[in-house]
Amino acid sequence: MDTSRATFYNHGLDKLDTIKDALEQNRINVKKGLRKKWYESDNATTQIALYRLTSTDEELSKLNSQKVEHSGELKTGVTVHIVNAENPIPESESDVSGQ
């Protein structure tokens, strides 16, 4: 016999610590099983996932950041064309697609 969600809440089963504890223990067991499989795996993706789970905040920060180097040089120079009927855009500069 199936139990509906409403029945579960109507009987106050959501407030029973034994059920909450059993659900939490089940969640812990699933996580342990996954981590064991990931540890034993040769798959790089699962190994990275495991490393992320077990890393310190500093290690996690390094994994999630991108290294950006800046030379300190600023390149300036902007060309402005005034466009009107007497002064059309030169054909070589009319392509705005960047190609």
N, C-alpha and C positions, 0 to 999 in steps of 0.2 A: 504494500500500500504506500503510495506516495504521500508525502506531507507537503502542504503548500507553505509558502513563505509566511502567509498570514497566520496559519496555525502555529508555526514556530514562534512568532511574536506574541500571539494571543495567550500562549501558555507560559510566556516569560522565559523561554529557553535561551533567548539571546542574553539574558542576565546571569546565567549559570556559569560560575567560574570554571567548573569542571569541563564544560564544553569549550569555553574560551581557551583554557589551558591545553586541551586536546588539539584544537585547531592550531594553536601556536607551536606545539610540539611537532605536529605534522608539517608545518611550514619549515621549521628548523631541519627536520629530517630530509625534506626535499632539497633544501639548500645544501646540506652536507653531501647528499648523493650527487648533486650537480657539480659541486666543487671537486669531489673525488674523481668524477669522470673527466672534468676539465684538466685536472692535475695530471692524469694518466694519458691525456690525449696528445697527439702530435699536431693537432690543428692550431695554427697560429692565432686564429680569431678567438678561440676559446681560452687559449693561454693568456692572451691580452686581457680578456674579460676577467679571468681569475686574478691576474696581476693588479688590475684596477680595484678589485674587491679587497685585496690584501695590502694595498700600498698605503704609505703614510700620506698625510695631506701634502707634504712637500713633493713627494714622488708623483702624486696624482696631479698636482699643479703643473709639474714639468711635462707630464703626458698630455695634458689638455691645452697647453699653450703652444703658440707658434713662435718660432725664432724670427725676429724681424731685425735686419741690420740696416742702418742708415749711415750714409757716408758723411752727412753733415752739409753736403752741397745742395744748394737750391738753384734750380734752373729756372730762369725767368725769361720772359719774352712772349709777348702776345701780339698777334697780328689781328687788327680789326679792319674789316672792310665795310665801308658805308655802301649799302646797296639801294639803288633806286633805278628808275627807268633809264636815266642817262649813264649810270655806272653799274652794269650788271656784274654778277659774280663771274670771275674767269672760269672757263670750262674745267680747268685742271683742279679747281678748288670747290666745285659744286657738289662733289660726292661727299655727303655727310656720314656715310656708313662706316668710314674709317678704313676703307680698303684702297 
